[in-house]
């Protein structure tokens, strides 16, 4: 077949060609080009987003309210994904990632398919807001057990991302499950002692840690955080006394504690 025949092949012409150009332009955020091939009646909305992007110089100074006014109900999934990307970038383009209608920048980025940017945004957000259960719940997409344990510890919902860890807590008959996940995450080797320390510090509970462990929780927490020589917890009870009190925690918790050691 010579090259002169290629123009007659369906592969090279037809209604799918503008659609392909449209989706590829959206992917590279060339919204002016996308607007040309956008299906009716969405070309106007895409052109409006293009104008917002141009006013921002294509960078991180996107205006959230302008983008919000561009949104249309029922537009194609590819356009919605692009709008989510732009909203996420607009909210993320500041020192502390912003929110819109109660949603974090990372939520928009995830829905827009920008997974790595969403992860970075969440980590930045959590540096400033370490007890934000919305952020920890979102972070289960990247670090399921750790994020679920932190989410529950800070009063958030039970995240099924914790999987087998939830089953262990339920097997031991402990309720509410979400309040026990941090201790059991340590039992299972999913988090280290610094994670417990950070969680307690975020709640300003470090001097008197109420870790969810049956029996003398304060002695247990102190033994974990302080017995290694780092003085995280004030008014320590002492290693010998802490060990004695540890014997009063539930059999299930003590077995898991010993297994962790």
Secondary structure as GFF3:
##gff-version 3
##sequence-region A 1 261
A	DSSP	three_ten_helix	3	8	.	.	.	ID=ss1
A	DSSP	three_ten_helix	10	12	.	.	.	ID=ss2
A	DSSP	alpha_helix	15	27	.	.	.	ID=ss3
A	DSSP	alpha_helix	31	37	.	.	.	ID=ss4
A	DSSP	alpha_helix	43	55	.	.	.	ID=ss5
A	DSSP	alpha_helix	64	70	.	.	.	ID=ss6
A	DSSP	alpha_helix	77	92	.	.	.	ID=ss7
A	DSSP	beta_strand	99	100	.	.	.	ID=ss8
A	DSSP	beta_strand	103	104	.	.	.	ID=ss9
A	DSSP	alpha_helix	105	111	.	.	.	ID=ss10
A	DSSP	alpha_helix	115	128	.	.	.	ID=ss11
A	DSSP	alpha_helix	133	139	.	.	.	ID=ss12
A	DSSP	alpha_helix	144	153	.	.	.	ID=ss13
A	DSSP	three_ten_helix	160	162	.	.	.	ID=ss14
A	DSSP	alpha_helix	164	171	.	.	.	ID=ss15
A	DSSP	three_ten_helix	177	180	.	.	.	ID=ss16
A	DSSP	alpha_helix	181	187	.	.	.	ID=ss17
A	DSSP	alpha_helix	193	202	.	.	.	ID=ss18
A	DSSP	three_ten_helix	206	208	.	.	.	ID=ss19
A	DSSP	alpha_helix	217	226	.	.	.	ID=ss20
A	DSSP	alpha_helix	239	246	.	.	.	ID=ss21
A	DSSP	alpha_helix	251	260	.	.	.	ID=ss22
###
